[in-house]
Amino acid sequence: MSSITRSDSIFIINLWKAGTITFGERRSTMKIIVLVVEDEFLLRADTVEFLEEAGFVVHQASNADEAIALLELHVEIQVVFTDIQMPGSMDGLKLAHYVRGRWPPIKLIVTSGLAKPLVEHMPIGTGFVGKPYQLMGVADSVRELIGAAAHG
């Protein structure tokens, strides 16, 4: 018989508060929780709106510092989708490495309108989506990463 730890309880409560898990049904309904990090407001707004309409719970940040603050506040975030070229204390690639080191279970997808970074420059398991991107492709990439984690 397994027991639920305090951290498990906090995680479940945060999922319930975010509306990503419901109790009392035959099956729990889990939504994928994504953090979009993009400094270009219109691109971020379009991406967030599309992902929300596609059924994701979405948080948004315009730079790495905001992203880190949201990750500390919302432990239920499962995927970070970040632009590489951003102003601020760190770019998206440095943010991806920081997230991998501090929150290893979080899945990562980076995006850029420039050349794709070399695989050895990205954290292991990081996905890449080139700009300009199709929003459905971003949603599919997120689902694929979460699906691979669930089956791997």
N, C-alpha and C positions, 0 to 999 in steps of 0.2 A: 504494500500500500504506500503510495507516495503522498507527501504532504506539501502544501503550498506555503512557500516562504513569504516573508513580508514584502520583498521586492516583487515577487510574482503577483501578490495582491495589489500592490500599487500600480503595476503595469496593467492589470485587468481593470482596475478602477479607472485609470486614464483612458483606456480603450472605450469603456462604457460611457464616460463623460464626453468623449469625442464623437459618440454615436456610431462607433465602428464595430461594436459588438452588442448584441441584444440577447437577453435571457428570456426563458419561458417559451421559446420556440423549439421545435424538434431539432433544428440545426441553428448554430450561431451564424450570424451574418457578419463577415469580416470585410471591411473595406481596406484598400491599400492606402497608406498615408505617405504622402510625398512632400518634400520640401523643394520648391523651385527657387534657385538662386540665379538671378539675372539682373544686371544693372540697367538694361534698356527697358524703360517702363512699359511701352506698348507691347513689346515681345513678351515680357513677363505676364502682363495682364491677359493677353491672348492665350498663352500657354496655361495659366492658372484656370481661366474660364473653361477652356476645352477639357482639361483634366477633370475638373469638377463635374462637368456635364457628362463625362465618360464614367462617373461613379467613384472617383478617387476623393479622398479628403486631402486638401492641399493647403500648405502653409507657404508663405513667400517671403523672400528677402532680397534686398538689392545689393548686398555685399557679404563678404565672408564673416565680418563681425556680427551682423544681424543674424546670419545663418547659425552661427555658433550659439548665440543667445537663444534662438528658437529651439535648437537641438537640446540645450540644457533644460528648457522649459517643457518641451514636448517629447518625452522619452519614447512615445509610441511611433515616432517617425521611422519609416522603414526604408525609404529611398530618398537620396539627394540627387537632384538633377541640376547641375551647375554649369554655367558658362565658364570658360577658361579665362578669357580676357575681361577682367574687372578691376576697377580702381579700388584702393583701400589697402588694408594691412597685408592682405595676401590675395593672390589670384585664385581661380577656381581649381587649378591643379594642386596648388599648395593646400587649399581647403580640403580637397579629396584625400590627400595624404593625412591631414590632421584628423579628419573624420574617421578614416580607417584605423588610425592609431588609438583614438579615444573611444569610438563606438564601432568596434569591428563587425557586428552583425548588420549594420546599415549598408544597403546596396548603393552603388554609386554609378551615375551616368554623367559623363562630361560632354560638353558641346562646344564647337568652335566653327567660325567661318574661315579660319585659317587651316593649315595642314593638321591632320590627325597627329597627336603626340605619339611618339614611339611607345610601344607596349611597356618597355622597361622604365619609362618615365611616369607611368600611371600605377596606382595601387592595383594589386592583383585582383582580378575579377571585375574591374571597372569597364562599363560599357561606354561606347562613343557614338554620338549622333552628330553628323556634320550639319552646318548651317548653309543655306537655309534648309530647315527641316519640315517634314510633314508632321503635323500634330498627331495624327493617328500612329505614325511611326514611333513617336515618343511614348505614347500610351502603350503600344505593343512592346516596346523595349522594357518599360517598367514591369508590365505583366510577366514578360519572359524572365526577368531577373528574379522576381518573387516566386514564380512557378519553379524555376530551377532550384531555388533555395528550399522550397517545400518538398521537392522530390530528391534533393541531393543530400 
